[in-house]
Amino acid sequence: MNIDLNDPVNMIILIIVVAVVSGIVVWRVMKNTVVRRQYDQIKQAMDEAENANTAKSRFLANISHEIRTPINTIMGMNEMVMREDATGVPKPYFMSMMNYAFDIRNASESLLTLINDLLDMSKIESGKMHLVEQEYNTQDMLRSIVSMIRVRSTQKELTFDVVVDEMLPKTLYGDMGKIKQIVLNLLTNAVKYTDMGGFVLDVSMMERQDDECRIRFSVKDTGIGVKKEDMDKLFSAYERLDEQKNSGIQGTGLGLDISRRFAELMGATLVCESEYGKGSEFILTLTQNIVDRTPLGAFMEHDEGEARGPYVPLFVAPDADVLVVDDSPMNLTVIKGLLKGTRVFVSTAASGEECLEKIKDTTFDVVLLDHMMPGMDGVETVMEIRKDYPDLPVYALTANAADEEAFYKSKGFNGYLSKPVDSRTLEKTIMKHLPEEKMEKPEVADAVEDLTEIPENLQWIYETEGITVEEGIKNSGGIQSFIFALNLFLDTIDTNLKVIKDAYESGNIRLYTIKVHALKSSARIIGASELSKLAESLEDAGNREDKTFIDENADRLIADYEVYKQRLDRLHEDANSSSKEMIPEEELKEAYTALAEVIPQMDYDSVEMILDQLREYAIPEQDDKKIKELNRMLKVFDWDGMEALISR
């Protein structure tokens, strides 16, 4: 078919066709380009969001470990304080100490709640939160909830009434942990936001069909209530309503959002009814399976058969052997202290390698193994254990609350104990693996008295540069623990220095970070705060892979750490001080004469040599104090002070 291009009509049609085709081509090209650009932008945004979420999860896991480790020490040592025998202690002093201990416990639990809220939210957002269903005693669960809130309500002078349906089944099946957390969140908020009056916990069974029952938990308070316009934001994460009025109330703003999400996970409902200025009522309704349909009967807030008075362990087993493996001396001390009343023989190891060696030599009933350790970590260690000892009970010690029991069991552990270690859970865990013939019926726990002051032969520690004795005693949990920590710190300097140097020189940043992390803790424990802070800064640099900062400060850390060998070497010498010969009077006079000659010359080496020679003898008390003061002044180059002292 021929088209006459001379025909104006045909020409116009052709031009229109070409324009349309060109337009379509241009449109398709532009469309594909724009769509592709938009797709790339969306993909980039998704990748950035995914990376940000991964970074957040990593941060929460790390911060969980870092925060829960010191909380473990605080709560563990505080528990040991509360167990001490009060025999012979003046009552006013004892009551003051116990009140302080209760305040520490309450503050620690609040701190633990905050970090758990953040971790729960992280799990929920990452889709890792799931139900952990089990049988539970209804009265025990309610009793634990009420006892935790009763203290807080009493402190604020609020009424707290508990109404429990007597027809509730005795034993139920479900996720008790999440139910408990929801109700505790609601009750905690009731305490926070109520200043006058009080609140009520009402638990009732709405219906029962076959092996299921529907339960209603109601928490009603006379607090400030919620404005109508704020109701939609009530269950949102990080929302704090009425900020001006609630500025003095602490919290993350996550509790209600977590509670709502937990309720959804269990197929439950959580609603709020409120009138601003008059109070609120939060209602949780959920279905639970019935294990024992026997009616609960009258709810008893306290177990009348519960032990009273001094702390009594669940068992006593002097023939039991437990191995605790942790690279932190403080954590080892805490667990040994918590098991003191059981009289089990506690062996310790500071690494996975040492753990394996000790298992070869001793038959242990239970092994408690720290997850995060330098060199061979807990997971690698348990894999080696299982090759030769498949039935040995091994439990992980972890400060990472984001880890699940299923994870540890999949790696070969029997389970895990979360830091802070709960003393009752610790005892129950060990009991499960002890034969009846090894356990004795417990009596009132034998009290082990701590020293009341630093021994005379160790008074020089007060003059040791870089150590604050009061801080060391506080951080160690007592004078005996402080002396133990000092000796352990001294004995491990050479080994740790070699590992730190080798890790740095070989570029092994992971190992270097782990070891300076351990040094941070051990230095803090003995009151060496400046060394601890330096180690902490290098740990932070290692975590963010800041090689420049590490290069600038690595030598300083090694030098500051190594000097403690000289500062603490008298620990070994003073252990044998009783066998030292009394210095002849004439020799002491000669030493003073020599010091009087070299001190004005600021001859550091000569002064140090003379003082070192004097340490080989037992010295009269007054002269001993003078020599110690000269030692202290020499370390800080106080030449004027030394000259004035030697001329007296």
C-alpha positions as CSV (number, residue, x, y, z in Angstrom):
1,M,0.0,0.0,0.0
2,N,1.5,3.3,-1.1
3,I,0.8,6.5,0.8
4,D,0.8,9.6,-1.2
5,L,2.9,12.0,0.9
6,N,1.9,14.9,-1.4
7,D,-1.6,14.6,-0.1
8,P,-1.9,17.1,2.8
9,V,-4.3,14.8,4.7
10,N,-1.9,11.9,4.5
11,M,0.9,14.1,5.6
12,I,-1.0,15.3,8.6
13,I,-2.0,11.7,9.6
14,L,1.6,10.6,9.3
15,I,2.8,13.5,11.4
16,I,0.2,12.6,14.1
17,V,1.2,8.9,14.0
18,V,4.9,9.8,14.4
19,A,4.1,12.2,17.2
20,V,2.0,9.7,19.0
21,V,4.6,7.0,18.6
22,S,7.3,9.3,19.8
23,G,5.2,10.4,22.7
24,I,4.6,6.8,23.7
25,V,8.3,6.0,23.5
26,V,9.3,9.1,25.5
27,W,6.5,8.4,28.0
28,R,7.6,4.8,28.5
29,V,11.3,5.8,28.8
30,M,10.4,8.5,31.3
31,K,8.1,6.2,33.2
32,N,10.7,3.4,33.4
33,T,13.3,6.0,34.5
34,V,11.1,7.5,37.2
35,V,9.8,4.2,38.4
36,R,13.3,2.8,38.5
37,R,14.5,5.9,40.4
38,Q,11.6,5.6,42.9
39,Y,12.2,1.9,43.3
40,D,15.9,2.6,44.0
41,Q,15.0,5.3,46.5
42,I,12.5,3.0,48.2
43,K,15.0,0.1,48.3
44,Q,17.7,2.4,49.7
45,A,15.3,3.7,52.3
46,M,14.4,0.1,53.2
47,D,18.1,-0.9,53.5
48,E,18.8,2.1,55.7
49,A,15.9,1.3,57.9
50,E,17.0,-2.3,58.1
51,N,20.6,-1.3,58.9
52,A,19.3,1.1,61.6
53,N,17.1,-1.5,63.1
54,T,20.0,-4.0,63.1
55,A,22.2,-1.4,64.7
56,K,19.6,-0.7,67.3
57,S,19.2,-4.4,68.2
58,R,23.0,-4.7,68.5
59,F,23.1,-1.6,70.7
60,L,20.3,-3.0,72.9
61,A,22.1,-6.3,73.3
62,N,25.4,-4.7,74.2
63,I,23.8,-2.2,76.6
64,S,21.9,-5.0,78.2
65,H,25.1,-6.9,78.9
66,E,26.9,-3.8,80.2
67,I,24.1,-2.6,82.5
68,R,23.0,-6.0,83.8
69,T,26.6,-7.0,84.8
70,P,27.0,-4.2,87.4
71,I,23.3,-4.7,88.5
72,N,24.3,-8.3,89.2
73,T,27.0,-7.1,91.5
74,I,24.8,-4.5,93.2
75,M,21.9,-6.9,93.8
76,G,24.1,-9.8,94.7
77,M,26.2,-7.9,97.3
78,N,23.0,-6.2,98.6
79,E,21.4,-9.7,99.1
80,M,24.5,-10.8,101.1
81,V,24.2,-7.6,103.2
82,M,20.6,-8.4,104.0
83,R,21.5,-12.0,105.1
84,E,24.2,-11.0,107.6
85,D,23.6,-12.1,111.2
86,A,22.5,-9.2,113.4
87,T,23.6,-10.9,116.6
88,G,25.4,-8.3,118.8
89,V,24.8,-5.4,116.4
90,P,23.2,-2.3,117.9
91,K,19.6,-2.3,116.9
92,P,19.4,1.3,115.6
93,Y,22.5,0.7,113.4
94,F,21.2,-2.6,112.1
95,M,17.8,-1.1,111.2
96,S,19.5,1.8,109.4
97,M,21.6,-0.6,107.4
98,M,18.6,-2.7,106.5
99,N,16.6,0.3,105.4
100,Y,19.5,1.3,103.1
101,A,19.6,-2.2,101.8
102,F,15.9,-2.2,101.0
103,D,16.3,1.1,99.2
104,I,19.1,-0.3,97.1
105,R,17.0,-3.4,96.2
106,N,14.1,-1.3,95.2
107,A,16.2,1.0,93.1
108,S,18.0,-1.9,91.4
109,E,14.7,-3.6,90.6
110,S,13.5,-0.3,89.0
111,L,16.6,-0.1,86.9
112,L,16.2,-3.7,85.9
113,T,12.6,-3.0,84.8
114,L,13.7,-0.1,82.6
115,I,16.2,-2.1,80.7
116,N,13.8,-5.0,80.4
117,D,11.2,-2.7,78.9
118,L,13.7,-1.6,76.2
119,L,14.7,-5.2,75.4
120,D,11.0,-6.4,75.3
121,M,10.2,-3.6,72.8
122,S,13.2,-4.6,70.7
123,K,12.1,-8.2,70.6
124,I,8.6,-7.3,69.7
125,E,9.7,-5.0,66.9
126,S,12.0,-7.7,65.5
127,G,9.4,-10.4,65.7
128,K,11.4,-12.5,68.1
129,M,8.9,-12.3,71.0
130,H,6.9,-15.5,71.4
131,L,4.7,-17.2,74.0
132,V,6.4,-19.3,76.7
133,E,3.5,-21.3,78.1
134,Q,3.7,-23.5,81.2
135,E,1.7,-24.8,84.2
136,Y,1.5,-22.3,87.1
137,N,-0.1,-22.0,90.5
138,T,-2.6,-19.2,90.4
139,Q,-2.2,-18.2,94.0
140,D,1.6,-18.2,93.8
141,M,1.5,-15.9,90.8
142,L,-1.0,-13.5,92.4
143,R,0.9,-13.6,95.7
144,S,4.2,-12.6,93.9
145,I,2.5,-9.7,92.1
146,V,0.8,-8.4,95.3
147,S,4.0,-8.6,97.4
148,M,6.0,-6.6,94.9
149,I,3.4,-3.8,94.8
150,R,2.5,-3.8,98.5
151,V,5.8,-2.3,99.5
152,R,5.4,0.6,97.0
153,S,1.9,1.4,98.0
154,T,2.9,1.4,101.7
155,Q,5.7,3.8,100.9
156,K,3.2,6.3,99.3
157,E,0.6,5.7,102.0
158,L,-2.0,4.4,99.5
159,T,-4.6,1.8,100.1
160,F,-4.2,-1.4,98.1
161,D,-7.1,-3.7,98.1
162,V,-7.0,-7.2,96.5
163,V,-10.2,-9.0,95.5
164,V,-9.7,-12.5,94.1
165,D,-12.5,-14.8,92.9
166,E,-12.6,-17.9,95.1
167,M,-13.7,-20.0,92.2
168,L,-10.5,-19.4,90.1
169,P,-8.9,-22.7,89.2
170,K,-5.9,-23.7,91.4
171,T,-3.6,-24.5,88.5
172,L,-3.6,-22.9,85.0
173,Y,-1.6,-23.3,81.8
174,G,-0.4,-20.2,79.8
175,D,2.3,-17.6,79.6
176,M,2.4,-16.7,83.3
177,G,5.5,-14.4,82.7
178,K,3.7,-12.1,80.3
179,I,0.5,-12.0,82.3
180,K,2.5,-11.1,85.4
181,Q,4.3,-8.4,83.5
182,I,1.1,-6.8,82.2
183,V,-0.6,-6.8,85.6
184,L,2.6,-5.4,87.3
185,N,2.8,-2.7,84.7
186,L,-0.8,-1.7,85.4
187,L,-0.3,-1.8,89.2
188,T,3.0,0.1,88.9
189,N,1.3,2.9,86.9
190,A,-1.5,3.0,89.5
191,V,1.1,3.6,92.2
192,K,3.0,6.2,90.1
193,Y,-0.1,8.3,89.1
194,T,-2.0,8.1,92.4
195,D,-1.2,10.5,95.2
196,M,-4.3,10.3,97.3
197,G,-6.7,7.3,98.0
198,G,-5.5,4.1,96.5
199,F,-6.2,1.3,94.0
200,V,-7.8,-2.1,93.7
201,L,-6.7,-5.3,92.0
202,D,-9.8,-7.4,91.1
203,V,-9.3,-10.8,89.6
204,S,-12.4,-12.8,88.6
205,M,-13.4,-15.7,86.3
206,M,-15.9,-14.5,83.7
207,E,-16.8,-18.0,82.3
208,R,-15.6,-21.6,82.2
209,Q,-16.1,-24.1,79.4
210,D,-14.6,-27.5,79.5
211,D,-10.8,-27.1,80.1
212,E,-10.7,-23.4,79.4
213,C,-11.7,-20.3,81.5
214,R,-11.9,-16.6,80.7
215,I,-10.2,-14.4,83.4
216,R,-10.6,-10.7,84.0
217,F,-7.9,-8.6,85.7
218,S,-9.0,-5.2,86.7
219,V,-6.8,-2.4,88.1
220,K,-8.8,0.6,89.3
221,D,-7.2,3.7,90.9
222,T,-8.2,7.1,92.2
223,G,-5.3,8.8,90.4
224,I,-5.2,11.7,87.9
225,G,-7.0,9.8,85.1
226,V,-6.6,10.3,81.3
227,K,-8.0,13.1,79.2
228,K,-10.4,12.0,76.4
229,E,-8.1,13.5,73.7
230,D,-5.2,11.5,75.1
231,M,-6.9,8.1,75.1
232,D,-5.7,7.3,71.5
233,K,-2.1,7.9,72.6
234,L,-2.3,5.9,75.8
235,F,-0.9,2.6,74.4
236,S,1.7,4.2,72.1
237,A,5.4,3.6,72.6
238,Y,7.5,6.3,74.3
239,E,4.4,8.5,74.9
240,R,4.2,10.4,78.2
241,L,0.8,12.0,78.7
242,D,0.4,15.3,80.5
243,E,4.1,15.9,80.7
244,Q,3.9,19.0,82.8
245,K,1.9,17.3,85.6
246,N,3.9,14.0,85.3
247,S,7.4,15.5,85.0
248,G,8.6,14.0,88.3
249,I,7.5,10.5,87.3
250,Q,10.3,8.2,86.0
251,G,9.8,5.7,83.2
252,T,10.4,4.9,79.6
253,G,6.8,5.3,78.4
254,L,6.9,1.7,77.1
255,G,5.0,-0.2,79.8
256,L,1.5,0.1,78.3
257,D,2.5,-0.4,74.7
258,I,4.4,-3.6,75.7
259,S,1.4,-4.7,77.8
260,R,-0.9,-4.1,74.8
261,R,1.4,-6.1,72.5
262,F,1.7,-8.9,75.0
263,A,-2.1,-9.0,75.3
264,E,-2.4,-9.3,71.5
265,L,0.2,-12.0,71.4
266,M,-1.9,-14.1,73.9
267,G,-5.2,-13.3,72.1
268,A,-6.3,-11.2,75.0
269,T,-7.7,-7.7,75.2
270,L,-6.5,-4.7,77.2
271,V,-8.7,-1.6,77.5
272,C,-8.9,1.5,79.6
273,E,-11.8,3.4,81.1
274,S,-11.0,6.7,82.6
275,E,-12.4,10.0,83.8
276,Y,-9.8,12.8,84.0
277,G,-9.2,13.9,87.6
278,K,-11.0,11.0,89.1
279,G,-9.1,7.9,88.2
280,S,-8.7,5.1,85.7
281,E,-9.6,1.4,85.3
282,F,-7.5,-0.9,83.1
283,I,-9.1,-4.3,82.2
284,L,-7.2,-7.3,80.9
285,T,-9.3,-10.3,79.7
286,L,-7.8,-13.5,78.5
287,T,-8.4,-17.2,78.1
288,Q,-6.3,-19.8,80.0
289,N,-6.3,-23.6,79.9
290,I,-7.2,-25.3,83.2
291,V,-4.9,-27.9,84.7
292,D,-6.4,-28.3,88.1
293,R,-10.0,-27.1,88.3
294,T,-10.0,-27.2,92.2
295,P,-11.3,-23.8,93.4
296,L,-8.6,-21.5,94.7
297,G,-10.6,-20.6,97.8
298,A,-9.8,-17.6,100.0
299,F,-6.7,-15.8,98.7
300,M,-3.9,-15.6,101.2
301,E,-1.5,-12.8,100.6
302,H,1.2,-14.4,102.7
303,D,2.2,-18.0,103.0
304,E,1.9,-18.7,106.7
305,G,4.5,-21.5,106.4
306,E,7.0,-19.3,104.7
307,A,10.4,-19.0,106.4
308,R,10.9,-16.0,108.7
309,G,14.0,-14.4,110.3
310,P,17.6,-15.1,109.2
311,Y,18.2,-16.3,105.7
312,V,18.0,-20.1,105.4
313,P,19.3,-21.8,102.3
314,L,17.1,-24.3,100.5
315,F,19.7,-27.0,101.1
316,V,23.1,-27.7,102.7
317,A,25.5,-29.9,100.8
318,P,29.1,-29.7,102.0
319,D,30.1,-32.7,99.8
320,A,28.8,-31.0,96.6
321,D,31.2,-29.6,94.1
322,V,30.3,-26.6,91.9
323,L,32.5,-25.0,89.3
324,V,31.9,-21.3,88.5
325,V,33.7,-20.0,85.4
326,D,33.9,-16.3,84.8
327,D,36.7,-13.9,83.8
328,S,35.4,-11.3,86.3
329,P,36.7,-11.8,89.8
330,M,33.7,-9.8,91.1
331,N,31.2,-12.1,89.6
332,L,33.0,-15.1,91.1
333,T,32.9,-13.4,94.5
334,V,29.2,-12.7,94.2
335,I,28.2,-16.3,93.3
336,K,30.5,-17.7,96.0
337,G,28.9,-15.4,98.5
338,L,25.4,-16.3,97.5
339,L,26.2,-20.0,97.9
340,K,28.0,-19.5,101.2
341,G,25.0,-20.7,103.3
342,T,24.7,-23.9,101.3
343,R,28.2,-24.9,102.2
344,V,28.8,-26.4,98.8
345,F,32.5,-26.4,97.7
346,V,32.8,-23.8,95.0
347,S,35.8,-24.0,92.6
348,T,36.4,-21.2,90.2
349,A,38.0,-20.7,86.8
350,A,38.7,-17.6,84.9
351,S,38.6,-19.0,81.3
352,G,37.2,-21.7,79.2
353,E,40.6,-23.3,78.9
354,E,41.0,-23.4,82.7
355,C,37.5,-24.8,83.0
356,L,38.4,-27.8,80.8
357,E,41.5,-28.5,82.8
358,K,39.6,-28.4,86.1
359,I,36.9,-30.7,84.8
360,K,39.5,-33.3,84.0
361,D,40.8,-33.3,87.6
362,T,37.5,-33.1,89.5
363,T,34.0,-34.6,89.3
364,F,31.7,-31.6,89.5
365,D,28.0,-31.8,90.2
366,V,27.2,-28.6,88.3
367,V,29.1,-26.1,86.2
368,L,28.1,-22.4,85.9
369,L,29.8,-21.0,82.8
370,D,29.9,-17.4,81.7
371,H,28.9,-16.8,78.1
372,M,31.1,-13.8,77.3
373,M,34.8,-14.6,77.9
374,P,38.1,-13.9,76.1
375,G,39.7,-16.7,74.2
376,M,37.3,-19.7,74.4
377,D,33.9,-18.3,75.2
378,G,31.1,-20.1,77.0
379,V,29.5,-21.6,73.8
380,E,32.9,-22.9,72.6
381,T,33.7,-24.3,76.0
382,V,30.5,-26.2,76.4
383,M,30.9,-27.8,73.0
384,E,34.3,-29.1,74.2
385,I,32.8,-30.3,77.5
386,R,30.1,-32.3,75.7
387,K,32.7,-34.3,73.7
388,D,33.8,-36.1,76.9
389,Y,31.0,-35.3,79.5
390,P,27.7,-35.4,77.7
391,D,25.7,-35.6,80.9
392,L,27.5,-33.0,83.1
393,P,25.0,-30.3,84.1
394,V,26.3,-27.0,82.6
395,Y,24.4,-23.7,82.9
396,A,25.2,-20.5,81.1
397,L,25.7,-17.3,83.0
398,T,24.6,-14.3,80.9
399,A,24.0,-10.6,81.3
400,N,22.3,-10.5,77.9
401,A,18.6,-10.6,78.6
402,A,17.8,-10.8,74.9
403,D,19.0,-14.4,74.8
404,E,16.5,-17.2,75.1
405,E,16.8,-20.6,76.9
406,A,16.2,-22.3,73.6
407,F,19.3,-20.7,72.3
408,Y,21.5,-22.0,75.1
409,K,19.9,-25.5,75.1
410,S,20.6,-25.7,71.3
411,K,24.3,-25.0,72.1
412,G,24.6,-27.8,74.6
413,F,23.8,-26.1,77.9
414,N,21.2,-27.4,80.3
415,G,19.8,-23.9,80.6
416,Y,20.9,-20.5,81.7
417,L,21.0,-18.1,84.7
418,S,20.4,-14.5,84.0
419,K,22.5,-11.8,85.7
420,P,21.7,-10.4,88.2
421,V,21.7,-14.0,89.5
422,D,18.7,-14.6,91.8
423,S,19.9,-16.6,94.9
424,R,16.8,-18.8,95.1
425,T,16.9,-19.6,91.4
426,L,20.6,-20.4,91.8
427,E,20.0,-22.8,94.7
428,K,17.0,-24.5,92.9
429,T,19.1,-25.0,89.8
430,I,21.9,-26.7,91.7
431,M,19.4,-28.8,93.8
432,K,18.0,-30.3,90.6
433,H,21.3,-32.1,90.0
434,L,22.3,-33.2,93.5
435,P,21.5,-36.7,94.7
436,E,19.5,-36.9,97.9
437,E,22.3,-38.4,99.9
438,K,24.5,-35.3,99.3
439,M,21.9,-32.8,100.7
440,E,21.2,-32.2,104.3
441,K,18.2,-30.5,105.9
442,P,19.2,-26.8,106.3
443,E,19.2,-24.9,109.6
444,V,19.8,-21.2,110.3
445,A,22.6,-20.3,108.0
446,D,26.0,-20.0,109.6
447,A,27.1,-16.3,109.5
448,V,30.6,-15.6,108.3
449,E,31.7,-12.4,109.9
450,D,33.7,-10.0,107.7
451,L,36.7,-7.9,109.0
452,T,35.8,-4.6,110.5
453,E,39.0,-2.8,109.5
454,I,42.1,-3.3,107.3
455,P,44.7,-5.5,109.2
456,E,47.6,-3.6,110.7
457,N,50.1,-5.2,108.3
458,L,48.1,-3.9,105.3
459,Q,47.6,-0.4,106.5
460,W,50.1,0.8,103.8
461,I,47.3,0.3,101.2
462,Y,45.8,3.6,102.4
463,E,49.0,5.3,101.1
464,T,49.1,3.5,97.8
465,E,48.9,5.8,94.9
466,G,46.0,5.2,92.5
467,I,43.9,3.2,94.9
468,T,41.0,4.6,97.0
469,V,40.6,2.0,99.8
470,E,37.1,3.1,100.7
471,E,35.9,2.7,97.1
472,G,37.6,-0.6,96.9
473,I,35.9,-2.0,100.0
474,K,32.6,-0.7,98.8
475,N,33.0,-2.1,95.3
476,S,34.3,-5.4,96.5
477,G,31.5,-6.0,99.1
478,G,33.7,-6.0,102.2
479,I,37.2,-5.9,103.5
480,Q,38.0,-9.6,103.0
481,S,36.8,-9.5,99.4
482,F,38.8,-6.3,98.9
483,I,42.0,-8.0,100.1
484,F,41.3,-11.0,97.9
485,A,40.7,-8.7,94.9
486,L,43.9,-6.9,95.5
487,N,45.9,-10.1,95.6
488,L,44.1,-11.5,92.5
489,F,44.7,-8.2,90.7
490,L,48.4,-8.3,91.5
491,D,48.8,-12.0,90.6
492,T,47.2,-11.6,87.2
493,I,49.0,-8.4,86.0
494,D,51.8,-10.2,84.1
495,T,49.4,-12.6,82.4
496,N,46.9,-9.9,81.4
497,L,49.6,-7.5,80.3
498,K,51.0,-10.1,77.9
499,V,47.5,-10.8,76.4
500,I,46.7,-7.1,76.0
501,K,50.1,-6.4,74.4
502,D,49.9,-9.4,72.1
503,A,46.3,-8.6,71.1
504,Y,47.2,-5.0,70.3
505,E,50.4,-5.8,68.4
506,S,48.6,-8.5,66.3
507,G,45.7,-6.2,65.5
508,N,43.2,-8.5,67.3
509,I,40.8,-5.7,68.3
510,R,38.1,-8.1,69.5
511,L,40.4,-9.8,72.0
512,Y,41.9,-6.4,73.0
513,T,38.4,-5.0,73.7
514,I,37.4,-8.0,75.8
515,K,40.6,-7.8,77.9
516,V,40.4,-4.0,78.5
517,H,36.7,-4.6,79.4
518,A,37.9,-7.1,82.1
519,L,40.6,-4.7,83.3
520,K,38.0,-1.9,83.6
521,S,36.0,-4.1,86.0
522,S,38.9,-5.4,88.0
523,A,40.5,-2.0,88.4
524,R,37.2,-0.6,89.6
525,I,36.8,-3.4,92.1
526,I,40.1,-2.5,93.9
527,G,39.3,1.2,93.8
528,A,41.7,2.1,91.0
529,S,39.2,4.4,89.3
530,E,41.6,6.3,87.0
531,L,43.0,3.1,85.5
532,S,39.4,1.8,85.2
533,K,38.3,4.9,83.3
534,L,41.2,4.7,80.9
535,A,40.4,1.0,80.2
536,E,36.8,2.0,79.7
537,S,37.7,4.6,77.1
538,L,39.8,2.0,75.2
539,E,36.9,-0.5,75.4
540,D,34.6,2.0,73.9
541,A,37.1,2.7,71.2
542,G,37.4,-1.1,70.5
543,N,33.6,-1.5,70.2
544,R,33.5,1.3,67.6
545,E,36.7,0.0,65.9
546,D,38.5,3.4,66.5
547,K,42.0,2.2,65.9
548,T,43.4,5.8,66.0
549,F,42.3,6.3,69.6
550,I,43.7,2.9,70.6
551,D,47.0,3.6,69.0
552,E,47.2,6.9,70.9
553,N,46.5,5.4,74.3
554,A,47.6,1.8,74.2
555,D,51.1,2.5,75.6
556,R,49.7,4.7,78.3
557,L,47.3,1.9,79.5
558,I,50.2,-0.6,79.6
559,A,52.4,1.7,81.6
560,D,49.6,2.7,84.0
561,Y,48.7,-0.9,84.5
562,E,52.2,-2.2,84.9
563,V,53.1,0.2,87.7
564,Y,50.6,-1.6,90.0
565,K,53.1,-4.4,90.3
566,Q,55.4,-2.1,92.3
567,R,52.5,-0.4,94.1
568,L,51.1,-3.7,95.3
569,D,54.2,-5.9,95.7
570,R,54.1,-5.6,99.5
571,L,51.1,-7.8,99.5
572,H,53.4,-10.7,99.0
573,E,56.1,-9.4,101.3
574,D,53.7,-8.5,104.1
575,A,52.3,-12.0,104.0
576,N,55.6,-13.1,105.5
577,S,56.3,-10.0,107.6
578,S,56.0,-11.9,110.9
579,S,59.2,-13.9,110.0
580,K,61.2,-10.7,109.3
581,E,64.1,-9.9,111.5
582,M,63.9,-6.7,113.5
583,I,66.3,-4.1,112.0
584,P,69.4,-3.4,114.1
585,E,69.2,0.1,115.5
586,E,72.6,1.1,114.1
587,E,71.5,0.0,110.6
588,L,68.3,2.1,110.8
589,K,70.4,5.2,111.8
590,E,72.7,4.6,108.8
591,A,69.6,4.4,106.5
592,Y,68.3,7.7,107.8
593,T,71.7,9.3,107.3
594,A,71.9,8.0,103.7
595,L,68.4,9.3,103.0
596,A,69.2,12.7,104.4
597,E,72.1,12.9,101.9
598,V,70.3,11.7,98.7
599,I,66.9,13.3,99.2
600,P,68.1,16.9,98.8
601,Q,69.8,15.8,95.5
602,M,66.5,14.4,94.3
603,D,68.2,11.1,93.5
604,Y,65.1,8.9,92.9
605,D,66.9,5.7,92.3
606,S,69.0,5.9,95.4
607,V,66.0,6.8,97.7
608,E,64.0,3.9,96.2
609,M,67.0,1.5,96.7
610,I,67.3,2.5,100.4
611,L,63.6,2.2,101.0
612,D,63.5,-1.3,99.3
613,Q,66.3,-2.5,101.6
614,L,64.4,-1.3,104.7
615,R,61.5,-3.5,103.6
616,E,63.6,-6.6,104.3
617,Y,63.4,-5.9,108.0
618,A,60.7,-5.6,110.6
619,I,60.7,-1.9,111.7
620,P,59.5,-0.3,114.9
621,E,56.0,1.1,114.6
622,Q,56.9,4.8,114.6
623,D,59.7,4.4,112.1
624,D,57.5,2.1,110.0
625,K,55.0,5.0,109.6
626,K,57.8,7.4,108.7
627,I,59.1,5.0,106.0
628,K,55.7,4.5,104.6
629,E,55.2,8.2,104.3
630,L,58.5,8.6,102.5
631,N,57.4,5.9,100.1
632,R,54.2,7.7,99.4
633,M,56.0,11.0,98.9
634,L,58.5,9.4,96.6
635,K,55.7,8.2,94.3
636,V,54.4,11.7,93.8
637,F,57.9,13.3,93.7
638,D,57.2,15.4,96.8
639,W,60.9,16.2,97.5
640,D,60.2,19.1,99.8
641,G,57.9,16.9,101.9
642,M,60.5,14.2,102.1
643,E,63.3,16.6,103.0
644,A,61.1,18.1,105.8
645,L,60.2,14.6,107.1
646,I,63.7,13.2,107.1
647,S,65.1,16.2,109.0
648,R,62.8,15.8,112.0
